[in-house]
Amino acid sequence: MRPDEPLEHASAPRPPADRVMATSLCPSTLKGAGVTKRDWKIVNPGGSRRVVVTKDLPGERWLRFLTAADCRVEIAQGDDILAAPEIVAALGDRVDAAIGQLTEAWSADTLGALAAAGALIYSQFAVGYDNVDVAAATRLGLPVGNTPGVLTETTAEMAVALTFAAARRVTEGDRMMRAGAYHGWLPSMLLGNLLYRGTLGIVGAGRIGAAYARMMAEGHRMDLVYYDVRPNQELEASIADYAAFLVAHGERPVTCRRAEALPELLGASDVVSIHAALAAETRHLIGAPELAAMKEGAVLINASRGPLVDEAALVAHCRAHPRFRAGLDVYEREPVMAPGLSELDNVVLVPHLGSATTWTREGMATLAAANAAAILRGWPVWPPVAGREDVLPFLEEEKPPHAAPSIVNAVDLGLPQFAAGPPAGEDQQ
Ligand code: DGY
C-alpha cells in the first residue's frame, strides 16, 4: 500500500484493540520514476492526522503517543534505506509529521516537501542529526525533534566495550578459538595493553564523552585529558570528587585536565576516544597527522560519527603500526568500509551498535513519537536545560508531561517552553 492511498484502502479486518493495525499486501505505486515498491504498515487508519515513519521502531509505547494524538501512522516496511525520492513520494501532498532515521538525507529539498505537504514537525529517531539540514528546517518553520538522554550510558558502554576489545585483543582471540588455532597457553600469545592507571583522552566531552570518561576513570583509575571547545565543569568536579575519595582510601588520585589543543591530548593518551558531533569543521578531525601524533601502541575509539576519522588514513596507519589498535562503531561511508579495513587484525569493528539496547531503542522511539505528537497537539517544549537527562517522565509515567521532549531548534523558532505540570486527570497517551 502506498502511504498516500485513500484511508479506506488501509483498513484490514479489525483486531480487538482500539488501535487498528493493518499490513498492506499491495506494492507501492509511488509517484516519480525509480522509486522502490514497498509495503507499509498502517496503524490507526482512521486517525485524522497523518504521520509517515520511515522504519518500523521497537516497542509499543511510541505508537500509543501517536494514536492518542489521533494520528494515522504509516510505517515503511523493509530494512533498506529510503532514498530521498522515495521519502518525498511517501510524504505525498498532505502529511502532518514525519519520523525519520539518521541514515536518510533530510536535506532542504526533502524538508521543503515535508513543509509543503503541511507537516508541523520532522522528528528524528536519533540523538545526532547531522543528516538533517536544521537551518533549512528553521527557515521553513519546521521543528526538528531528537532523542537525547536515553543513549548516554548505552553508547558510553559500547565505547568501553570497544576499548577493551581492542586493547585486550578480544576479537582476535575469538577468531583464533573458532579457527581451532588455539593449541595451548603460551607466555607471549596475543599480548595486549593494560589500561589501568593509564591516560585517557576524550575528544568531545559532552554527555556521552563525559559518561565514558567517568566509566574509565572511576572503573580503571585512568587519568583524564579532554579536548572540547567548552570546559566541562561538571565532569571536572566529579573526577575531583573521585580523586578525593581515592586519597581518603590511601590511593593515588586520578587527574583531569582540559587540553588546550588536540595534539597535546593525542601525544599524552593511551586511549583516544572520539565523542564530538559531526560538522564541517570536525570532518576528518583525526587524519594522518593526528594518527602520527598518537603513541605507537595507542587505542583509538570512535562511537560517534564515522566521518570524524579519515578512514583511509586509519587503514594505512594500522597497517604500518601493528601495535596501534582501533575500535570502530561508525564508518565514514556507512554501511561501506574503507578498502582494507576489514582485513586488519588490530581493528575491532561493530555495525553502529552504540545505542543498540532494547531499553534505549524503545526509549528513542518513545521520544521521537512524543516529539511529533506534542507538536501536533500544540504543546510546549520540555525545557532545554543544558545537560538535562530527565526524560524518564516520558518513558515511564502513566501520564507523561504535556510537552515535546526535545526540539533542537526550539529557541530559534521561539517555541514556548513547558512551565507547569499536566492538567489533572487528562491522559496523554
Ligand atoms: C544517534 O542517536 O545519533 C546514534 O548514533 C544512534 O546509535
Residues whose N, C-alpha, C, O or C-beta is under 5 A from the ligand:
A	BS01	DGY	F125 A126 V127 G128 S304 H352 G354 S355
